[in-house]
Amino acid sequence: MNQTSKHIAVIGGGIMGVTLAYRLSQQGLSVTLYERGDNLGGLAGYMPYDGIRIDRFYHTILSSDMTMQQLIEESGVKDKLHFTATKQGFYDNGQIHSFNTPLDFMTFPPLNIFQRFRLALQVIYAQFENDWRKIDNIPVEEWLVKVSGRGVYNKVWKPLLRAKFDTAFTDVPATYIWSRLKRMMGTRQGVTSKEMMCYLENSYYTLIEALAAKCEEYGVTIKLNTVIEEIVIEDGQATGVQTAEGFQSYDAVISTLQSPILGALLPDAPRPFHDQLMRQEYLGVLCPVMILKESLIPYYVLNITDESIPFTAIVETTNLVDTKYVKGHHLVYLPKYLAPDNEMARWSDEKVKSEWLVHLKRMFPDFDESNMVDFIVQRARYVEPIRPIGTLDDIPKIKTPVDRLYMCNTVMIYPSLGNGEAATSFSYEITEQVVKDAAHWQTPSKSAVTVYPGG
Ligand SMILES: Cc1cc2nc3c(=O)[nH]c(=O)nc-3n(C[C@H](O)[C@H](O)[C@H](O)COP(=O)(O)OP(=O)(O)OC[C@H]3O[C@@H](n4cnc5c(N)ncnc54)[C@H](O)[C@@H]3O)c2cc1C
């Protein structure tokens, strides 16, 4: 078998799956990409609105995301990438405070001078820590309180942790916040400390669309609206996939699905592997986007420390994206990450809207609903993996215990955070592994025949 006669199924058309299909086909492998939705993109996908594309969930690329920028260049959309210096703020005790310049920092009202010093020390401390395994057994709260002190923890870190983990952060290792501090400092440009973020015209999907076009150039078959119902295993080897159309054989199968979703497709996998996938927990997200006539805040992100407000940040992406690319609309996202047992996941869109607006009006008494053109609720069940302390050994491996079944998802990119940069870099790693292995696949896979129902 030469490389092109080796046929691989990639399951999942999010940024990870699309990058993987692109890279594998570039290396000469024959690829079919399966996506259950009617469009590619997954969490990084778009919703059509008023004749334009709007990110389902706010998405930015950081100036330090070099793999992403390389992909943007390779796929021919570099001219659509724009850099902007963004600002952030904190909403605390009924007041909004800027948190951008050294002066903002030195006069940040929620903290006293001693606490400000300890907060700065924490950020510096994280930059000098290079061995994440050393801190992976330390609970995030303990690590932060040691350097920042309890006051700073309660005022700054705890609200930020709550924003990302809901109530599920007591078991989270220090590595999580360390990764985040490293990533955020990577976007700071010299002494000006201006945060540089990037966006693509016409949404993040512009990159996915360009990569999909490259994939098609390299001969990838993209199957949208196609749900994988089962990954078929025969004699310990993945031999193909089952869809509504029937069975299709492949030389190898690569899943980019979140662990429990993959587990459900593997009824015949070895029990310990199946159980390992099924016990991985994820946070979900509830994330309304308001389409406004006027801007709400001057920041890209306003972090909220007040725990009585159900959403944990306000993200006005049109303080990053030029409104001329979104027909003059102002886009404001109001996210809430949800622990697996949070009953808000079952709230109707109408209930979310009424609850969210009550609190928004509390924060902004002058907010006039006639400024709001739309309020669209987006949600996703499997978003952020929860990886408790002491479970490093439970992270699945790229090569699964099933021969010729590979997997990759955001659980596995630890200690990096689940984001486009980490997902695309990880796709390169998988490509290398699969290309290396494919060279040794001397025999056709065990089921070489495609069988369709009735045929
Ligand atoms: C609110 C929010 C904000 C974010 N902001 C940023 C940001 O600013 N910058 C950044 O870099 N990252 C951001 N992220 C993270 C980023 O979206 C994810 O890391 C990334 O999209 C994960 O991609 P993925 O391909 O691994 O997974 P997914 O996007 O989940 O893709 C998996 C795909 O598999 C498909 N699928 C599932 N089951 C099947 C099946 N049985 N058969 C076929 N297909 C199936 C799904 O439909 C989906 O398209 C954000 C995420 C959220 C939720």
Ligand as a Chemical Component Dictionary entry (heavy atoms), coordinates in Angstrom:
data_LIG
# 
_chem_comp.id                   LIG 
_chem_comp.type                 NON-POLYMER 
_chem_comp.pdbx_formal_charge   0 
_chem_comp.three_letter_code    LIG 
# 
loop_
_chem_comp_atom.comp_id 
_chem_comp_atom.atom_id 
_chem_comp_atom.alt_atom_id 
_chem_comp_atom.type_symbol 
_chem_comp_atom.charge 
_chem_comp_atom.model_Cartn_x 
_chem_comp_atom.model_Cartn_y 
_chem_comp_atom.model_Cartn_z 
_chem_comp_atom.pdbx_ordinal 
LIG C1  C1  C 0 -17.485 30.269 25.200 1  
LIG C2  C2  C 0 -16.203 29.793 24.556 2  
LIG C3  C3  C 0 -15.222 30.707 24.226 3  
LIG C4  C4  C 0 -14.015 30.284 23.661 4  
LIG N1  N1  N 0 -13.094 31.220 23.314 5  
LIG C5  C5  C 0 -11.960 30.835 22.704 6  
LIG C6  C6  C 0 -11.022 31.795 22.238 7  
LIG O1  O1  O 0 -11.235 33.004 22.398 8  
LIG N2  N2  N 0 -9.890  31.361 21.631 9  
LIG C7  C7  C 0 -9.632  30.030 21.452 10 
LIG O2  O2  O 0 -8.595  29.693 20.869 11 
LIG N3  N3  N 0 -10.493 29.086 21.882 12 
LIG C8  C8  C 0 -11.649 29.449 22.497 13 
LIG N4  N4  N 0 -12.546 28.514 22.922 14 
LIG C9  C9  C 0 -12.147 27.097 22.884 15 
LIG C10 C10 C 0 -12.297 26.474 21.494 16 
LIG O3  O3  O 0 -13.595 26.711 20.991 17 
LIG C11 C11 C 0 -12.069 24.970 21.594 18 
LIG O4  O4  O 0 -10.845 24.690 22.216 19 
LIG C12 C12 C 0 -12.022 24.316 20.222 20 
LIG O5  O5  O 0 -13.066 24.794 19.399 21 
LIG C13 C13 C 0 -12.134 22.806 20.380 22 
LIG O6  O6  O 0 -12.197 22.230 19.100 23 
LIG P1  P1  P 0 -12.377 20.668 18.888 24 
LIG O7  O7  O 0 -12.275 20.421 17.436 25 
LIG O8  O8  O 0 -11.455 19.949 19.790 26 
LIG O9  O9  O 0 -13.831 20.324 19.465 27 
LIG P2  P2  P 0 -15.293 20.694 18.897 28 
LIG O10 O10 O 0 -15.321 22.075 18.372 29 
LIG O11 O11 O 0 -16.259 20.338 19.973 30 
LIG O12 O12 O 0 -15.488 19.694 17.661 31 
LIG C14 C14 C 0 -15.979 18.405 17.793 32 
LIG C15 C15 C 0 -16.890 18.164 16.586 33 
LIG O13 O13 O 0 -17.338 16.796 16.579 34 
LIG C16 C16 C 0 -18.658 16.770 16.067 35 
LIG N5  N5  N 0 -19.281 15.491 16.490 36 
LIG C17 C17 C 0 -19.662 15.130 17.745 37 
LIG N6  N6  N 0 -20.176 13.870 17.732 38 
LIG C18 C18 C 0 -20.124 13.437 16.449 39 
LIG C19 C19 C 0 -20.504 12.227 15.798 40 
LIG N7  N7  N 0 -21.039 11.200 16.489 41 
LIG N8  N8  N 0 -20.298 12.114 14.468 42 
LIG C20 C20 C 0 -19.752 13.138 13.738 43 
LIG N9  N9  N 0 -19.368 14.314 14.320 44 
LIG C21 C21 C 0 -19.550 14.460 15.648 45 
LIG C22 C22 C 0 -19.294 17.999 16.716 46 
LIG O14 O14 O 0 -20.463 18.398 16.013 47 
LIG C23 C23 C 0 -18.154 19.029 16.619 48 
LIG O15 O15 O 0 -18.222 19.780 15.420 49 
LIG C24 C24 C 0 -13.773 28.900 23.455 50 
LIG C25 C25 C 0 -14.785 27.970 23.761 51 
LIG C26 C26 C 0 -15.981 28.400 24.304 52 
LIG C27 C27 C 0 -17.058 27.415 24.612 53 
# 
loop_
_chem_comp_bond.comp_id 
_chem_comp_bond.atom_id_1 
_chem_comp_bond.atom_id_2 
_chem_comp_bond.value_order 
_chem_comp_bond.pdbx_ordinal 
LIG C1  C2  SING 1  
LIG C2  C3  SING 2  
LIG C2  C26 DOUB 3  
LIG C3  C4  DOUB 4  
LIG C4  N1  SING 5  
LIG C4  C24 SING 6  
LIG N1  C5  DOUB 7  
LIG C5  C6  SING 8  
LIG C5  C8  SING 9  
LIG C6  O1  DOUB 10 
LIG C6  N2  SING 11 
LIG N2  C7  SING 12 
LIG C7  O2  DOUB 13 
LIG C7  N3  SING 14 
LIG N3  C8  DOUB 15 
LIG C8  N4  SING 16 
LIG N4  C9  SING 17 
LIG N4  C24 SING 18 
LIG C9  C10 SING 19 
LIG C10 O3  SING 20 
LIG C10 C11 SING 21 
LIG C11 O4  SING 22 
LIG C11 C12 SING 23 
LIG C12 O5  SING 24 
LIG C12 C13 SING 25 
LIG C13 O6  SING 26 
LIG O6  P1  SING 27 
LIG P1  O7  DOUB 28 
LIG P1  O8  SING 29 
LIG P1  O9  SING 30 
LIG O9  P2  SING 31 
LIG P2  O10 DOUB 32 
LIG P2  O11 SING 33 
LIG P2  O12 SING 34 
LIG O12 C14 SING 35 
LIG C14 C15 SING 36 
LIG C15 O13 SING 37 
LIG C15 C23 SING 38 
LIG O13 C16 SING 39 
LIG C16 N5  SING 40 
LIG C16 C22 SING 41 
LIG N5  C17 SING 42 
LIG N5  C21 SING 43 
LIG C17 N6  DOUB 44 
LIG N6  C18 SING 45 
LIG C18 C19 SING 46 
LIG C18 C21 DOUB 47 
LIG C19 N7  SING 48 
LIG C19 N8  DOUB 49 
LIG N8  C20 SING 50 
LIG C20 N9  DOUB 51 
LIG N9  C21 SING 52 
LIG C22 O14 SING 53 
LIG C22 C23 SING 54 
LIG C23 O15 SING 55 
LIG C24 C25 DOUB 56 
LIG C25 C26 SING 57 
LIG C26 C27 SING 58 
# 
